[in-house]
């Protein structure tokens, strides 16, 4: 009885951990892609949003669990955000 309870608790903790990891990854995907989509559409993002988006993309690019489609979108977003960062740096000098 106690062993079954321990197994169920361990399984619940594992599933909870996986759900949290998935939520964090989803949040990072949004933080990476949303500002890049805004820029691609001709909109503007703040310097703070740009920095946060670039960090989120960098973190996602280091993960091995992304599917091919998401990885492609993250790579495109990272490129867009990097280009914008370079443009801003060139404009300030």
Secondary structure, DSSP 4 states (H G I P E B T S, - for coil): -HHHHHHHHHHHHHHHHHHHHHHHHHHHHHHHHHHHHHHHTT----HHHHHHHHHHHHHHHH-S---HHHHHHHHHHHHHHHHHHHHHHHHH-
